[in-house]
């Protein structure tokens, strides 16, 4: 009996044209580090009395399909995940191509993802997946990855793949590194930053109608949220004064591999809270700013992600 190692697993990815219906072909292999995507169906404990102290058999509850996928921040494949979070981008140029994703859209695509474990064998197809959130952390060293939270509709498990032949030959893996990143505030480099965390959430509303299969009817995006934190060495009063004044600023998180591969994530109106500034010993003093973003006056949106690469379209 074969045992399944994680090194022999794959994730097949495709956008759906009809919500909850996996396409018959067109899947591509997606690079990933870990995934918790799966289907769960809980058990309800019976409340009945009169049968003694031993309970009756439990009742099956509704089916929930969700989980996280940890992905590399790279120049090509990241665009598919950004499309799932923000919707269809505006693409311009030829070589390189510039893909602009904007927050606030009301239409989000659904996806089908198959987790492939060929040694068992177990091929689990998850349909009706919509991206609920994406988050990442920047620091001086270490791997730069993002976590995408997904909510889906159903799971189908089979002994053979339903995704067919996977395509990935045209998308080389070009990973961004933490050392290639920068942070600016209102166009000026923001120094003394130890780490930064960004989280964007669609806050999906689950449409939980009565069905004989226990599945979701659908998912609607509600009010989006863009939050994060900046941990800074206390060297000046720039961020503290802004927090006290209550004024917003523009924060730009950027990574570059050259003229043909870059990622720029712009928070157009970030509001900083007034932080506590503790002194924890003889080392340098650090302050953490848990910022929140809002819709800016110009441009009239909360954030913009610009991905530059050689991919034709998403």
C-alpha positions as CSV (number, residue, x, y, z in Angstrom):
1,X,0.0,0.0,0.0
2,X,1.5,3.3,-1.1
3,X,1.8,6.2,1.3
4,X,1.4,9.7,-0.1
5,X,4.3,12.2,0.3
6,X,3.6,15.9,0.0
7,X,6.4,16.1,-2.6
8,X,4.3,14.1,-5.0
9,X,1.1,16.2,-4.7
10,X,-0.1,18.8,-7.2
11,X,-2.7,21.5,-7.4
12,X,-4.7,22.0,-10.6
13,X,-6.4,25.3,-11.1
14,X,-9.0,26.7,-13.5
15,X,-11.6,29.5,-13.5
16,X,-15.2,28.4,-13.9
17,X,-17.6,29.8,-16.5
18,X,-20.6,28.6,-14.4
19,X,-20.5,28.8,-10.7
20,X,-20.1,25.4,-9.1
21,X,-19.4,23.6,-12.4
22,X,-15.7,22.6,-12.9
23,X,-14.6,23.0,-16.5
24,X,-13.7,19.9,-18.4
25,X,-10.3,21.2,-19.4
26,X,-7.9,24.2,-19.3
27,X,-6.4,23.4,-15.9
28,X,-2.9,24.6,-15.0
29,X,-0.5,23.4,-12.4
30,X,-0.2,26.0,-9.6
31,X,2.9,26.3,-7.4
32,X,2.0,26.1,-3.7
33,X,3.7,25.4,-0.4
34,X,0.9,24.1,1.8
35,X,-2.9,23.8,1.6
36,X,-5.7,23.1,4.1
37,X,-8.4,23.1,1.4
38,X,-11.0,20.5,2.2
39,X,-14.6,19.5,2.9
40,X,-16.0,19.0,6.3
41,X,-19.4,17.8,7.5
42,X,-19.9,17.9,11.2
43,X,-22.2,15.8,13.4
44,X,-25.0,17.2,15.5
45,X,-25.5,15.6,18.9
46,X,-29.1,14.5,19.5
47,X,-31.2,16.3,22.1
48,X,-33.8,13.5,22.6
49,X,-34.7,12.3,26.1
50,X,-36.5,9.1,27.2
51,X,-34.0,6.6,25.8
52,X,-31.7,6.3,28.8
53,X,-28.3,7.8,29.4
54,X,-26.8,6.5,26.2
55,X,-27.5,9.0,23.3
56,X,-29.1,8.3,20.0
57,X,-27.1,8.4,16.7
58,X,-25.8,11.8,15.7
59,X,-27.3,13.7,12.7
60,X,-25.1,14.9,9.9
61,X,-24.8,18.7,9.5
62,X,-24.3,20.9,6.5
63,X,-21.2,20.5,4.3
64,X,-18.5,23.3,4.5
65,X,-15.8,23.6,1.9
66,X,-13.0,26.0,2.7
67,X,-9.3,26.3,3.5
68,X,-6.1,28.2,2.8
69,X,-3.4,27.9,0.1
70,X,0.1,29.2,0.8
71,X,1.6,30.4,-2.5
72,X,4.8,32.0,-3.6
73,X,4.8,35.7,-4.5
74,X,5.9,35.4,-8.1
75,X,5.7,37.4,-11.3
76,X,3.5,35.1,-13.4
77,X,1.2,32.8,-11.4
78,X,0.3,35.4,-8.8
79,X,-1.8,37.1,-11.3
80,X,-4.4,34.3,-11.2
81,X,-4.8,34.7,-7.5
82,X,-5.0,38.5,-7.7
83,X,-7.8,38.0,-10.3
84,X,-9.6,35.7,-7.9
85,X,-9.3,38.4,-5.2
86,X,-10.1,41.6,-7.1
87,X,-11.7,40.4,-10.4
88,X,-10.6,40.8,-14.0
89,X,-7.6,43.2,-14.5
90,X,-7.0,45.8,-17.1
91,X,-4.0,44.6,-19.2
92,X,-1.9,46.9,-21.4
93,X,1.3,46.7,-23.3
94,X,3.0,43.8,-25.1
95,X,6.5,43.0,-23.7
96,X,6.2,43.5,-20.8
97,X,2.5,43.5,-20.1
98,X,1.0,45.5,-17.2
99,X,-1.9,44.0,-15.3
100,X,-3.8,46.4,-13.1
101,X,-6.1,45.1,-10.4
102,X,-8.5,47.4,-8.5
103,X,-10.4,46.9,-5.2
104,X,-14.1,47.4,-4.9
105,X,-15.4,45.3,-7.8
106,X,-18.7,43.5,-7.3
107,X,-18.0,40.6,-9.7
108,X,-15.5,38.0,-8.5
109,X,-14.7,34.8,-10.5
110,X,-15.2,31.3,-9.1
111,X,-12.6,28.6,-9.4
112,X,-12.2,24.8,-9.5
113,X,-9.2,23.4,-7.8
114,X,-8.2,19.7,-7.7
115,X,-5.7,18.5,-5.1
116,X,-3.9,15.5,-6.6
117,X,-2.5,12.7,-4.5
118,X,-1.6,10.0,-7.1
119,X,0.0,7.5,-4.8
120,X,-3.2,6.8,-2.8
121,X,-4.8,7.6,-5.3
122,X,-7.1,10.5,-4.3
123,X,-8.1,13.3,-6.6
124,X,-10.3,15.8,-4.8
125,X,-12.1,18.4,-7.0
126,X,-13.3,21.5,-5.2
127,X,-15.9,23.6,-7.1
128,X,-17.4,27.0,-6.7
129,X,-14.4,28.4,-4.9
130,X,-14.2,32.1,-4.4
131,X,-11.3,33.9,-2.8
132,X,-12.2,35.4,0.6
133,X,-8.9,37.0,1.6
134,X,-5.2,37.3,0.8
135,X,-2.4,38.2,3.2
136,X,1.4,38.4,3.3
137,X,4.2,39.6,5.5
138,X,7.3,41.5,4.5
139,X,10.6,41.4,6.5
140,X,14.3,41.6,6.0
141,X,14.9,37.9,5.1
142,X,13.0,34.6,4.6
143,X,10.7,33.4,1.8
144,X,8.1,35.8,0.6
145,X,4.7,33.9,0.4
146,X,1.1,34.8,0.5
147,X,-1.9,33.0,2.1
148,X,-5.1,32.9,0.1
149,X,-8.3,31.9,2.0
150,X,-11.0,30.2,-0.1
151,X,-14.6,29.3,0.4
152,X,-16.2,26.8,-1.9
153,X,-19.4,24.9,-2.7
154,X,-18.6,21.2,-3.1
155,X,-16.1,18.4,-3.2
156,X,-15.9,15.4,-5.5
157,X,-13.3,12.7,-4.8
158,X,-12.2,10.2,-7.4
159,X,-9.4,7.7,-8.1
160,X,-8.4,9.4,-11.3
161,X,-8.0,13.1,-12.3
162,X,-10.8,15.1,-13.7
163,X,-8.5,18.0,-14.6
164,X,-6.8,16.3,-17.6
165,X,-3.4,17.3,-18.8
166,X,-2.1,20.3,-16.9
167,X,-0.5,23.3,-18.6
168,X,2.3,25.3,-17.1
169,X,5.1,25.3,-19.6
170,X,4.5,29.0,-20.6
171,X,4.7,30.3,-17.0
172,X,8.2,30.1,-15.6
173,X,8.5,30.6,-11.8
174,X,10.0,34.0,-11.0
175,X,9.8,34.5,-7.3
176,X,10.0,37.9,-5.6
177,X,12.3,37.9,-2.5
178,X,12.0,40.0,0.6
179,X,15.4,41.6,-0.1
180,X,13.9,43.0,-3.4
181,X,11.1,44.8,-1.6
182,X,10.6,48.4,-0.6
183,X,8.0,50.5,1.2
184,X,7.2,54.2,0.5
185,X,4.9,56.6,2.3
186,X,3.5,59.5,0.2
187,X,6.2,58.9,-2.4
188,X,9.1,58.9,0.0
189,X,11.0,55.8,1.2
190,X,9.8,54.7,4.6
191,X,12.9,53.8,6.7
192,X,13.4,51.8,9.9
193,X,10.7,49.3,9.1
194,X,11.3,45.9,10.7
195,X,8.3,44.1,9.3
196,X,5.1,44.8,7.5
197,X,1.9,42.8,7.2
198,X,-1.0,43.3,4.7
199,X,-4.4,41.7,4.6
200,X,-7.2,42.2,2.1
201,X,-10.6,40.5,2.7
202,X,-13.7,40.3,0.5
203,X,-15.7,39.3,3.6
204,X,-17.8,36.8,1.5
205,X,-21.4,36.4,2.6
206,X,-22.4,32.7,2.4
207,X,-25.8,32.1,0.9
208,X,-27.0,29.3,3.1
209,X,-30.4,28.3,1.5
210,X,-32.2,25.0,2.2
211,X,-31.0,22.3,-0.1
212,X,-31.2,18.5,-0.1
213,X,-27.4,18.3,-0.7
214,X,-26.3,20.5,2.2
215,X,-24.2,22.7,-0.2
216,X,-24.0,26.5,-0.4
217,X,-26.2,28.3,-2.8
218,X,-23.5,30.9,-3.5
219,X,-21.2,33.5,-2.2
220,X,-21.6,37.3,-2.4
221,X,-18.9,39.8,-1.6
222,X,-19.8,42.3,1.1
223,X,-17.9,45.3,2.5
224,X,-14.2,44.8,1.8
225,X,-11.5,45.4,4.4
226,X,-7.8,46.2,4.0
227,X,-5.7,46.2,7.1
228,X,-2.2,45.6,8.1
229,X,0.6,46.5,10.5
230,X,4.0,48.2,10.4
231,X,6.6,47.5,13.0
232,X,9.2,50.3,13.0
233,X,12.3,51.2,14.9
234,X,11.5,54.4,16.8
235,X,13.8,56.9,15.0
236,X,11.5,59.9,14.3
237,X,8.0,61.2,14.8
238,X,6.7,60.9,11.2
239,X,4.3,58.0,11.7
240,X,3.4,59.1,15.2
241,X,2.5,62.6,14.1
242,X,0.3,61.3,11.3
243,X,-1.5,59.0,13.8
244,X,-2.1,61.9,16.2
245,X,-3.4,64.2,13.3
246,X,-5.7,61.5,12.0
247,X,-4.7,62.1,8.4
248,X,-4.4,59.3,5.8
249,X,-1.3,58.5,3.8
250,X,-0.5,56.5,0.7
251,X,1.5,53.3,1.4
252,X,3.2,51.5,-1.5
253,X,4.7,48.0,-1.1
254,X,6.8,47.0,-4.1
255,X,9.1,44.2,-5.4
256,X,11.1,44.2,-8.6
257,X,13.0,41.6,-10.6
258,X,13.8,44.1,-13.3
259,X,11.9,45.9,-16.1
260,X,9.9,42.9,-17.1
261,X,8.8,41.6,-13.7
262,X,7.5,43.6,-10.8
263,X,4.7,43.9,-8.3
264,X,3.4,47.1,-6.8
265,X,0.6,47.2,-4.2
266,X,-0.7,50.7,-3.4
267,X,-2.8,51.5,-0.4
268,X,-4.3,54.8,-1.4
269,X,-5.6,56.0,2.0
270,X,-4.1,54.3,5.1
271,X,-5.1,55.5,8.6
272,X,-2.7,54.9,11.5
273,X,-3.8,54.6,15.1
274,X,-1.9,56.3,17.9
275,X,0.4,53.5,19.2
276,X,1.8,52.6,22.5
277,X,5.6,52.9,22.5
278,X,7.0,50.5,25.1
279,X,10.5,50.4,26.3
280,X,11.4,46.7,26.8
281,X,15.0,46.9,27.7
282,X,18.3,48.3,26.5
283,X,17.7,47.3,22.8
284,X,16.2,49.7,20.3
285,X,12.6,51.0,20.9
286,X,10.0,49.7,18.4
287,X,6.5,50.8,17.7
288,X,3.7,48.8,15.9
289,X,1.1,50.6,13.9
290,X,-2.1,48.6,13.1
291,X,-3.3,50.6,10.2
292,X,-6.7,50.5,8.4
293,X,-7.4,51.5,4.8
294,X,-10.4,53.3,3.4
295,X,-11.7,54.5,0.0
296,X,-9.5,57.4,-1.2
297,X,-10.8,60.6,-2.8
298,X,-8.5,60.2,-5.7
299,X,-8.4,57.6,-7.1
300,X,-11.8,56.6,-5.8
301,X,-10.8,53.2,-4.5
302,X,-9.0,51.6,-1.6
303,X,-6.1,49.9,-3.3
304,X,-4.5,49.0,-6.6
305,X,-2.2,46.1,-7.5
306,X,0.0,46.3,-10.6
307,X,1.7,43.2,-11.8
308,X,4.2,43.5,-14.6
309,X,5.2,40.3,-16.5
310,X,5.1,38.6,-19.9
311,X,1.8,36.7,-19.5
312,X,-0.7,37.4,-22.2
313,X,-3.8,37.7,-20.1
314,X,-5.6,36.4,-17.0
